[in-house]
Amino acid sequence: MTTFELRTQCPVHQAEAMENALFELGALSVTFADAEDQAILEPGVGQMPLWNQIKVAGLFSSDTPAEPLTLAFKRLFPDAPVHCETLPDQAWERTWLAHFKPLRFGRQTWVVPSGFSPPEPDAVNLMLDPGLAFGTGTHDTTALCLEWIDAHDMRGRRVMDFGCGSGILAIATLLHGADEAWCTDIDPQAIEATCANAEKNGVAERIRIIEADKVTNAPAVDILMANILAEPLIALAPQFATLVQPGGHLILSGILREQADEVRQAYATDFIDIQTRFTEDWALLSARRKPENPS
Ligand SMILES: C[S@@+](CC[C@H](N)C(=O)[O-])C[C@H]1O[C@@H](n2cnc3c(N)ncnc32)[C@H](O)[C@@H]1O
């Protein structure tokens, strides 16, 4: 289907009015994008924060007359810039695939979206599509965790994925041979996505869902992974010390490079061998829970 796109820009307070106007003028879809490279790291549950300056694009079918549409839009938003462009035919419902393709983490862990065959059928292949919950492997903070999983022996381990999002980390550990993975998240959409993705990967019977406020009822684990953000990770240090078995592994991600020292200090009382791996912007901390004192 041939379509054309009306592109414009507005401050955040105008975004909703502009979206409504474009739909009333016949748009098939309206999308927002950041106009100023402003990072939104992790929205709260149920929140949909927007950028201060927003690029807005309305997609119209080819039978919408472009000139009257532009004039009508200009009457409503005289100060907004307007640019119309005819877009070539393509299968719109599959265009996202151009941006999401199989990705390898470490030696043999692949995340493979629907529509692709695993590039290495004998590797560990995690079948996953982008959804509403965070976690496809395209973000550095997830990638660092997947690389850690790939490099360590998961066989027979009990794992906790604290802040599971799509369930990507829990599912990766199970595909690598972990016995069971306890998953928790404060966002109900994440729990839904984790269950659906676990089903798709044939590991649903080894996933244990636990509510975030009941997580201390879970048995102590061999490996706890949390890709959240530095501030909650610091606050969670005492709780994580009780959730990880003596000698067990703790993997913390979602930490900006410059926050790594502060997080390390928060964990220094109960954990040893604290090591840090960096990407350009992010840090991953791995540590071992102190062994129990010999009696
Ligand atoms: C950055 S995403 C990580 C998702 C996935 N584990 C990954 O590595 O890609 C963080 C997730 O943690 C959840 N989260 C944030 N704070 C939390 C908390 N205090 N307790 C449980 N979940 C939390 C968020 O809802 C979100 O799904």
The ligand as an SDF file (V2000), in Angstrom:
LIG
                    3D

 27 29  0  0  0  0  0  0  0  0999 V2000
   15.7910   -2.4490   32.6990 C   0  0  0  0  0  0  0  0  0  0  0  0
   14.4450   -3.5510   32.8590 S   0  0  0  0  0  0  0  0  0  0  0  0
   15.3090   -5.1120   32.7960 C   0  0  0  0  0  0  0  0  0  0  0  0
   14.5190   -6.2160   32.1350 C   0  0  0  0  0  0  0  0  0  0  0  0
   15.3250   -7.5090   31.9050 C   0  0  0  0  0  0  0  0  0  0  0  0
   15.6510   -8.1760   33.1550 N   0  0  0  0  0  0  0  0  0  0  0  0
   16.6080   -7.2220   31.1150 C   0  0  0  0  0  0  0  0  0  0  0  0
   17.6780   -7.4130   31.6690 O   0  0  0  0  0  0  0  0  0  0  0  0
   16.5020   -6.7810   29.9660 O   0  0  0  0  0  0  0  0  0  0  0  0
   14.0830   -3.3560   34.5790 C   0  0  0  0  0  0  0  0  0  0  0  0
   12.8430   -4.0950   35.0400 C   0  0  0  0  0  0  0  0  0  0  0  0
   12.8390   -4.0490   36.4660 O   0  0  0  0  0  0  0  0  0  0  0  0
   11.5570   -3.7540   36.9400 C   0  0  0  0  0  0  0  0  0  0  0  0
   11.7590   -3.1210   38.2630 N   0  0  0  0  0  0  0  0  0  0  0  0
   12.2210   -1.8710   38.5440 C   0  0  0  0  0  0  0  0  0  0  0  0
   12.3210   -1.7000   39.8810 N   0  0  0  0  0  0  0  0  0  0  0  0
   11.9090   -2.8580   40.4650 C   0  0  0  0  0  0  0  0  0  0  0  0
   11.7840   -3.3190   41.8160 C   0  0  0  0  0  0  0  0  0  0  0  0
   12.0760   -2.5240   42.8490 N   0  0  0  0  0  0  0  0  0  0  0  0
   11.3240   -4.5650   42.0390 N   0  0  0  0  0  0  0  0  0  0  0  0
   11.0070   -5.3860   41.0210 C   0  0  0  0  0  0  0  0  0  0  0  0
   11.0990   -5.0110   39.7020 N   0  0  0  0  0  0  0  0  0  0  0  0
   11.5480   -3.7760   39.4280 C   0  0  0  0  0  0  0  0  0  0  0  0
   10.9620   -2.8500   35.8690 C   0  0  0  0  0  0  0  0  0  0  0  0
    9.5510   -2.8890   35.9060 O   0  0  0  0  0  0  0  0  0  0  0  0
   11.5480   -3.4540   34.5920 C   0  0  0  0  0  0  0  0  0  0  0  0
   10.7070   -4.4580   34.0410 O   0  0  0  0  0  0  0  0  0  0  0  0
  1  2  1  0
  2  3  1  0
  2 10  1  0
  3  4  1  0
  4  5  1  0
  5  6  1  0
  5  7  1  0
  7  8  2  0
  7  9  1  0
 10 11  1  0
 11 12  1  0
 11 26  1  0
 12 13  1  0
 13 14  1  0
 13 24  1  0
 14 15  1  0
 14 23  1  0
 15 16  2  0
 16 17  1  0
 17 18  1  0
 17 23  2  0
 18 19  1  0
 18 20  2  0
 20 21  1  0
 21 22  2  0
 22 23  1  0
 24 25  1  0
 24 26  1  0
 26 27  1  0
M  CHG  2   2   1   9  -1
M  END
$$$$
